[in-house]
Amino acid sequence: MQLRFAAVLTLMVLVFCPSLSAMGKADAKFTTSFHMETDENENPKMTFKQLANGQTRFFRRMPEFSTKDIVSFSPFPSEVGEGYGVIFKLKDNAARRLSAISNVNQGRWMIAQVNGRIVDGVFIDKQVDDGALVIWKGVTLQDVTLFDTSLPRIGEEGKKKPKKKK
């Protein structure tokens, strides 16, 4: 009986105090994910529809790359006037995955999400071997500011950022 009571009490604490379940880990200040195009007949629970290049296409819900795969970034003004673009430099293992994924998925689309909103899509026309993912448009200045709080700029990977006073 006491064991059951302890289990119920633990569950209630975790449900009503979700910050305790993180065990002191800080939340990511931003989220970025890249989703690969898939076939229409794949499991509908594992895909979502999105307009890309004027056609409705299907993309995997599970991202191929996400925030945890990124080492550094570099923003630039979008050439089409839609905010900013960003180059993300990937970790070594993610760069190898990008090379393999881009080789196998030539002729497909990959879309990028920043902080929960879809900002851009790229057509994979050849294998990508440089370990860089690019969002060409749709990133806001606020997004770039959030990136700056969590990631170094490309070329400044070894430098530590000064801690902000609270």
N, C-alpha and C positions, 0 to 999 in steps of 0.2 A: 504494500500500500504506500509506504513512504517513497519507494522508487518511482511509482507512477506519479505521485504528487510532485516530486522533484523534476520529472520529465515535463509535466504540464507547466510548472512554474518557469522552467528554462525556456520553453517554447513561447510562453506569454512575454517574457522579458525580451526575447529576440524579435518578436512581432511588434511590440509596442515601443521598443528602443532599438531601431535598426542600426543606429550609429555604434552600438556596442559590438555588433557582429563584424564590423570592419577591423576591430582589434588595433585601432590607432593608425591605420593606413589612410593617407590623404586621398581624397577623390581627385581624379584627373580634372584639370581646369578646362579642358576642351576634349572633344571627341572627333576623331577623323576616321573614316573607314572607306574602303574601296571594294565595290561589289562587282563580280563578274557576271556577264550575260550568260543565260542558260537556256535550255529548251522549254518551249511552252508546255510540253507534256510532263515535265518534272513535277514532283509532289507540290501541290499548290500551297501547302503550309510552309514550305521551305523557300518560296519565291515571292516576288512582288512585281507588279507591272509598273513600267515607267516609260514615258515618252523619250526616245533618243533618236536624233536625226530625223524627226518627223514621223517615226513609226513607234507603235507600242511594242515594247520589248520586255522580256522577263529577266529578272536578276535574282541572284541568290541572296537570301536574307543574311546568311552567314558571310561576313566579309573575308576577302582574301588577305587584306592588309588592314591594320588598324593602328591606333595611336601607339600601342606598345612596340610596334615595328619601326618606329621613326627615331632617328638619331638627331637630326637637325633640319632646319628649314631656311628658305630664303624667299621673301615675298617680292613681287614685282607688280607694277601697274598693268592691269589687263589691257591687251591690245584692242579689244572690242568695246572698251569703256564700261564694262560691268564689274566695277570694284577692282579687286586685286587677284592675281594668280599667285600660286605658291609652288615652289619646288621642295619636295621632301626627300632627304637622303635617308635611305633605309639601313638598318642593321645588316651585318654581313649575311646572316642566315636568311633574312627576308629578301635581300638582294638576289640570293641564289634562287629562292622561290619565285621571285618576279621573273627572272630569266626563264625558268622552266614553264611557268604559267603563260607568259607572253609567247613562248614558242608554240605551245600546244593550242592556244586560243587565238591564233591569228584569224582575222576576219570577224571578230566579235567585239563587243563594247564592254568597257568597264566604267562604272559611274562612281563619283566621289560624293561622300556626305561629310559635312562639317557641322558639328553641333546639332545633329538630327535633321538637317535639311540638305536636300540634294542640290549641289552647286554646279556640277559639270560632268561631262562624260567624254571619254576618249576612245577612239577606234584603234584597235591593236592591228597595225599593219606589218609589224616585224618584231623580232625578238628584242627585248630590252635588257642590255647587259651592263648598264652603267649604275644600277642600283638606285635610280631616282624615279620618283613618281611625281607627275606634274598635274596640278589643277590650273587650268588656263584662265578661268574667270569665276566670278560669283562669290569670292571670299571678301568679307567686309573688313574695314579697318579695326572694328571691335574684335573680329576673329584673330587678326594678326597680333593685336595686343595680348590676347589670351595665349597665343602660341609663344609669344615672348616671355610670358611668365613661367612656362614649363620647359621650353626647348631652347638650346643655343642656336644661333644662326650658323649657316654653313661656313666653315672655316674657323669657327670659334668653339669647336667641340670640346677642347681641353680646358677652356677658361671656365672658372666658377663665377656664377652671378652673385653679386653682393646680396645678402639677405635683407629684405625690407623690414623696417621697424613696424611693430604692430601698435 
